[in-house]
Each structure stands twice: as C-alpha cells, then as structure tokens.
Amino acid sequence: MPIHYWYDLLDMLDSWKSTQQMSRSAVLPLLRLYCLASGLWLLDYGAIALAADSPARPEPVRLLLHDFERAAGPLPGIAMSGWTAEPGIGAGRVWYGIEPAQRAGNGRALHLRYRFGPDATGDIGWQLTLPGLDASAYDHLEFWIRGDERSGYAGTLKIEFKQPLAGGPFGLLRKGSTVVTGIGGDWQQVRVPLNFMSGIADWKHLRQFGIVLQPRRSPLAAGGYWLDDIALLKTGQAGPSVRDPVIPPLKTAWEHRLGGKAAAQPYIRARLAGWPERLVIDPSELPADDRAFLERLARDTWRGLTALSDREHGLPFDTVRLNGSIEPARAWLGDYTNVTNIGLYVLDIVAARELGLIDAKEAQARLSGVLDTLERLETYRGFFYNYYDTTTLERTSHFVSFVDSAWLTAGLMVARNAVPELAGRCSRLIGREDYRFFYDPVEQLMMHGYYVNLPQRSEYSYGLLYSEARLGSLIAIGKGEAPAEHWYRMARTFPASFDWQSQSPKRRVDKTVDGYRVAGGYYFWKGLKYVPSWGGSLFEALMPLLVLDELRYAPASLGRNALAHAQIHRRFALEHLGYPVWGLSPSSTPAGNGYGEYGVRILGALGYRSGAVTPHAAALALSVEPTAAIANLRQLAERYPLYGDFGFYDAVDPRTGQVAHNYLALDQSMILIALANHLRDGAVQRYFAADPIIQRVLPMLDAERFFD
C-alpha cells in the first residue's frame, strides 16, 4: 500500500477518536471494516494498536503439546521420533533426548542433534505424533528454541504440521509449514500464526508436528538445537489468511448503485461483443470432411472467444454458464479473468490469424488492445495477480501464481515472434518478470505461488516433472532465472516407499543426464511405459504441447510420454470404463455448476477419479494421435447435445448424457490453439520455438531418455 494511504488512514483514526471520544484501539475494528470495503488490507493493524493507547490484551489460551519434563507429552497419544524423507538413501540421521534445559525456571528440554549423509539432498527431521488433534480453536504456534553452540547449528529451519488428506489414499498427508529464521545461541520464544502454514485449512485431525532439517538450508553437515514448551495458542488475533477475499471497491460500488450483483448482470452482458443464437447445432450441419469439420470448429470457437470478451478491455470472461438456454436472463456471467486466460487469448489471436479467421491488421489491433490493458493492471514485482475483474480491471486475488504467470509469458513470447511490430512491448512485459521470485533454492523447485496479503509463499512447490508447470520451468531456465539443475530436481517418479501412489515405479534407479543425477523409473499398463503426472489428466500431460513441440524436441522423453498418455487415455475410457468417447481432464461438472478434477487414475501418481469427458482434452490429443482425436471429436458432436453456436460446450457425462452448457475461456482457447497447430503445421509451436528463451533450453530436452 502506498505510504500516503497509511497517513490518510491514521488521520481518519485520529478524527474518529476525537469526535467520538474513543480510543485509537477502540476504532480499529471500524478502520479495518473501512479497509475491507475499500479493497485495502491493513496487514499490521495489531501492531498499530500496540503502538497506540490500547489496553493490555488478555493472556492467550494455551494448549501445551510437550514440555519435555517427561518422555510422554501432556496430551495422551503423543510420541517422538526421528525421520528421513526417503529411507535407505543415506539422507542422514537424527538423535534426540530429554536433558537438563539450561533455561531459567525450566527443568528439562529436548536436545536434538543431526548429521546429513554425504551428498544428501533429502530432508531429515524430528516429529511429535499427535492424536488426531483438533487445533481449530487456536491461531498461533509457540515454542522456545536455541542453537546448540557445541554442535553448531543453522540459523534457519522449517516447522510443519501434517493431517490426513480428506478422501485421499491412506498414508498421504496434507502439510502446513513455514520457515523460522534468526535462531541464535540463546533461548528465544518463537510465535508463528497458523495462517502462515497455508497448506492446512481446517486445522482438525492433526497427526504430526515436525522440525524439518534440510541440507541446503544448513551451512554445516551436522548440528543441533534445544527445544522446549511447544504449545498452541488462542490469541484472538489470527491475522490475514489465504481465504481473505479481495473486495474491489469500484466494482462493489457500481454493483451497489445498480441494485446488487444480480441486478448488474444485464449491464455486464451489455459489455460483451456477442451472444449465441442457438443452444445446440444439429450434427448433420457439420461437414463430413475431417479438415472442413475442424475448420468449422475453429471458426465457431473463435467467434465464441471474441463474443464472450469484454468489448472495452479485450479480456475474455472466465466462465459463461448458459444453464440450458440461450435466454440471456437465465445465463450467469463470470466477469473475471485470470492470467492464463489472458496468455492463451494472446495465443488465440495469433492462432486465428494463422487460420485465416482474421487478417494481420486485425490481429495486430487485437493484440495491441490486450497489451494496453495489461499495462494498466496492478502487478506485484513485475508479475500479474491471478484474477482481475473484467469490468473495472481491479485485481480480485491476493495470489501471484507461478504456472499462470508462465502461460502469460509464453503467450507474449509467441506474440513477439509472430507480430514483430509489437515485439518491444511484449519484451518489456517479459523482461520485468523475474522468475527467481518463484524459485526456492533450498528445494530447488518452483513454488506454487505467493500470497501478497500474508505476505508468505504458498505451501507447495511443483515437484513432479510431468505437469503443466514444466513449461514455466523451461521458461525460467531459458531466461537464466533458474539453474538447469532445477529441471533434474523435479521427480520423474516417486520412491516405492511412498505407498499412497497408484503403483510403485519400475526400474527406479539413479542415472546421469548432462552431468546431473536424476532418479528414473516408469509406470507400466498393458504394455505401455510412462512417467506419471499427478492426477492422470490430459490437461497435465498435453497442455504444454500447445506451444512446445515435445515430440520433435524431446522425442525420447516428454514426446514419447505424451503419446503414451494419449493412448492410455483412449484405451482406458473405451476398454475399462466402457465409454464411447474419451478425454478425462479438469472441467465443468455436468451435474450442477461446479468444476471437477477428472483423470485416468493409473496415469497419475495420485490419480483423479473418472467422470466427465471434455472436448478440450480430445483437441489436445490432436498433437499426438490426430486420427483418433478427430474421430473422438466427431463422436462427441454426434452422440451428445454438446456442440453449440460457439463450438463445443465444456463437458459431458458419458454415463448419463448430461451436458455442462458452459463456455470456459481456458478450455475454449486450448481447443482453438490445438486446431491451429494441427491445421497449420504447428504454427504456434514454431513461433514459440523460435524465441531465444526457448532456443537456450532445447538441447536440454533432447538429452534425456525416460525408458532406457
């Protein structure tokens, strides 16, 4: 927040105090309410209260987990243990015991010592086993710690809680963690908001609390710590959360003047460039010739993408739900968009030009309009927030996403090669995005993103190679903002000891690629070898091929894997599920107005459930199995009321025939770009491969062999 806002707010605070005869701390709730309504976030309102004339706060309610006065904890069922991330690989060893605390007023404390193995990369640590603890009434973790000066220590370590993953496989735990810094040789009390550990939402059924020791976070191969009085606190001051909404003040005021969100829908619809005229197209109208059929699909899809975009700002609406009718009054308009939508819409414009749907002049004008809008949007350290309102252009998210940012960068890279007149503007936007912001040098992975309101990084990193995030990693490496070793740090498979995965990998042995050590291995199904994605969806497997021709540049690794995923998707749906069509991927839920994650369970390390089939998955397969993909698209159009005025709707349930009459900008864009690559000899892919950023990493892609 600009500093003058703080002065304005404090002046307001003093004004309220003098006119209402109130203390500064008494009006803080009013001030916070004002900030929320104005779209501003008073991140340190508690500190302001402490600096003013607020009375002393009551002592927090404390739940002691362990005081180390005896082996058993104060709560029943608590036990201590040491652990390593991957048993048997020599990650290191942990010793611990309860010894005299050497802290005033306390008898004993935990003495924790560790030694990393030679060339260790995995984590080791110590943990308390918790008895399914319900911590939802508490908002902070507190403990005492000091470094062991005799053994040596790092000034930074990670702490974490874990709980079972609801509905997930046995043994897979959800994690909430944060990094504690500034540890010294004297005892100090650490207090951490639980909201910082954003991987856990409900704080029930906690199974573990742990201290995580990481070789890249420690300058020493061995060291030690003392810990004491680990407790949960209820302070009543939980602080900001990842679930805090962003209330856009301009949009909120506009809707209020019109009578509320529902009353504003006709005015939002008036901002669209068009509207569908027919709910369903008779399949007999579609061309019998395959190429003509695909060209018709491209034309209809492009019309929809341009029609369902804001006319003034040129941004596609994220979602339009027709609810089974083309009557505008029955529709719901999602007048917001995200960074991937914008990046793919840039690619859409290039694709439409390549397909002859628009000429070069119109393409340049449309791209220029999108760039005009991008240059107006609020950003954080050069990156765009994940969501924006398409009417007022206000951000509606606190989150800055790695993978979404990468798709915008990819779109700008294609645009600067396809339309040289706009290269300078595209390059300026690309240049201000420094992907070192997302790179975690300890884990050597890209983090999922960053919550600006906490401010804190998100819990998870992209640790599995075969996901849509691999494209962003290549861009970061190509820009020189992540090291090449990051590519080899991402897992191809998980150890057999990770017993929650859908199957154990075959031949998981270390190998060397371009001088980097990487654990190989593969899964196996009905004669086909493959490296897994997380959920087993075609979205994860094939979306990067919209811009990167992996069959050409990584034929023995990513390219061969793409073909295997497409083949298994087809066979699994037709042979195992008994579907007449195939293509499982995240999409709208045909029953209801939700969004679901669908996939082929055996293709994922975890694996999503089967369910809806989505046309965008079938279109993505054009890059690897074109004949089967075209036949599948025809089946989708002929068997179900799935083809509308603007091309395919988002999803169908083959078991019931129920259709989600929704248009999602993300999924429609995937269809159009895949069609352009298929019909125009990889046109979008060629512009991407020509970019200097990608030219630097193409040799790296060719070096690996997944299945040797």
Residue, then its C-alpha position, 0 to 999 in steps of 0.5 A: m500500500p502506498i505510504h500516503y494511504w497509511y497517513d490518510l488512514l491514521d488521520m481518519l483514526d485520529s478524527w474518529k477518536s476525537t469526535q467520538q471520544m474513543s480510543r485509537s484501539a477502540v476504532l480499529p475494528l471500524l478502520r479495518l471494516y473501512c479497509l475491507a470495503s475499500g479493497l485495502w488490507l491493513l496487514d499490521y493493524g495489531a501492531i498499530a494498536l500496540a503502538a497506540d493507547s490500547p489496553a493490555r490484551p488478555e493472556p492467550v489460551r494455551l494448549l501445551l503439546h510437550d514440555f519435555e519434563r517427561a518422555a510422554g507429552p501432556l496430551p495422551g497419544i503423543a510420541m517422538s521420533g526421528w525421520t528421513a524423507e526417503p529411507g535407505i538413501g543415506a539422507g542422514r540421521v537424527w538423535y534426540g533426548i530429554e536433558p537438563a534445559q539450561r533455561a531459567g525456571n525450566g527443568r528439562a528440554l529436548h536436545l536434538r542433534y543431526r548429521f546429513g549423509p554425504d551428498a544428501t539432498g533429502d530432508i531429515g527431521w524430528q516429529l511429535t505424533l499427535p492424536g488426531l488433534d483438533a487445533s481449530a480453536y487456536d491461531h498461533l504456534e509457540f515454542w522456545i528454541r536455541g542453537d546448540e553452540r557445541s554442535g553448531y547449528a543453522g540459523t534457519l529451519k522449517i516447522e510443519f504440521k501434517q493431517p490426513l488428506a480428506g478422501g485421499p489414499f491412506g498414508l498421504l498427508r496434507k502439510g502446513s509449514t513455514v520457515v523460522t529464521g534468526i535462531g541464535g545461541d540463546w533461548q528465544q520464544v518463537r510465535v508463528p500464526l497458523n495462517f502462515m502454514s497455508g497448506i492446512a485449512d481446517w486445522k482438525h485431525l492433526r497427526q504430526f508436528g515436525i522440525v524439518l532439517q534440510p541440507r541446503r538450508s544448513p551451512l554445516a553437515a551436522g548440528g543441533y538445537w534445544l527445544d522446549d514448551i511447544a504449545l498452541l495458542k488462542t490469541g484472538q488475533a489470527g491475522p490475514s489468511v489465504r481465504d481473505p477475499v479481495i473486495p474491489p471497491l469500484k466494482t462493489a460500488w457500481e454493483h451497489r448503485l445498480g441494485g446488487k450483483a444480480a441486478a448488474q448482470p444485464y449491464i455486464r452482458a451489455r459489455l460483451a461483443g456477442w451472444p449465441e443464437r442457438l443452444v445446440i447445432d444439429p450434427s448433420e450441419l457439420p461437414a463430413d470432411d475431417r479438415a472442413f469439420l475442424e475448420r468449422l470448429a475453429r471458426d465457431t470457437w473463435r467467434g465464441l472467444t471474441a463474443l464472450s470478451d469484454r468489448e472495452h478491455g479485450l479480456p475474455f470472461d472466465t466462465v459463461r454458464l448458459n444453464g440450458s438456454i440461450e435466454p440471456a436472463r437465465a445465463w450467469l456471467g463470470d466477469y473475471t479473468n485470470v492470467t492464463n486466460i489472458g496468455l492463451y487469448v494472446l495465443d488465440i489471436v495469433a492462432a486465428r490469424e494463422l487460420g485465416l479467421i482474421d487478417a494481420k491488421e486485425a490481429q495486430a489491433r487485437l493484440s495491441g488492445v490486450l497489451d494496453t490493458l495489461e499495462r494498466l493492471e496492478t502487478y506485484r514485482g513485475f508479475f500479474y495477480n491471478y484474477y482481475d475483474t473484467t469490468t473495472l480491471e481491479r485485481t480480485s486475488h491476493f495470489v501471484s501464481f507461478v504456472d499462470s504467470a508462465w502461460l502469460t509469458a509464453g503467450l507474449m513470447v509467441a506474440r513477439n515472434a509472430v507480430p514483430e511490430l509489437a515485439g518491444r512491448c511484449s519484451r518489456l512485459i517479459g523482461r520485468e518478470d523475474y522468475r527467481f521470485f518463484y524459485d526456492p533454492v533450498e528445494q530447488l523447485m518452483m513454488h506454487g505461488y505467493y500470497v501478497n496479503l500474508p505476505q508468505r509463499s504458498e505451501y507447495s512447490y511443483g515437484l513432479l516433472y510431468s505437469e503443466a508447470r514444466l513449461g514455466s520451468l523451461i521458461a525460467i531456465g531459458k531466461g537464466e532465472a533458474p539453474a538447469e539443475h532445477w529441471y533434474r530436481m523435479a521427480r520423474t517418479f516417486p520412491a516405492s516407499f511412498d505407498w499412497q501412489s497408484q503403483s510403485p515405479k519400475r526400474r527406479v534407479d539413479k542415472t546421469v543426464d548432462g552431468y546431473r543425477v536424476a532418479g528414473g523409473y516408469y509406470f507400466w499398463k498393458g504394455l505401455k511405459y510412462v512417467p506419471s503426472w499427478g492426477g492422470s489428466l490430459f490437461e497435465a500431460l498435453m497442455p504444454l504441447l500447445v506451444l512446445d513441440e515435445l515430440r520433435y524436441a524431446p522425442a525420447s522423453l516428454g514426446r514419447n510420454a505424451l503419446a503414451h498418455a494419449q493412448i492410455h487415455r483412449r484405451f482406458a475410457l473405451e476398454h475399462l470404463g466402457y465409454p464411447v468417447w474419451g478425454l478425462s481432464p479438469s472441467s465443468t461438472p455436468a451435474g450442477n455448476g461446479y468444476g471437477e478434477y477428472g483423470v485416468r487414475i493409473l496415469g497419475a501418481l495420485g490419480y483423479r477419479s473418472g467422470a466427465v469427458t471434455p472436448h478440450a482434452a480430445a483437441l489436445a490429443l490432436s498433437v499426438e494421435p490426430t486420427a483418433a482425436i478427430a474421430n473422438l471429436r466427431q463422436l462427441a458432436e454426434r452422440y451428445p447435445l454438446y456442440g453449440d453456436f460457439g463450438f463445443y460446450d465444456a463437458v459431458d457425462p458419458r454415463t448419463g448424457q448430461v451436458a455442462h452448457n458452459y463456455l470456459a475461456l481456458d478450455q475454449s482457447m486450448i481447443l482453438i490453439a490445438l486446431a491451429n497447430h494441427l491445421r497449420d503445421g504447428a504454427v504456434q509451436r514454431y513461433f514459440a520455438a523460435d524465441p531465444i528463451i526457448q532456443r537456450v533450453l532445447p538441447m536440454l530436452d533432447a538429452e534425456r531418455f525416460f525408458d532406457 
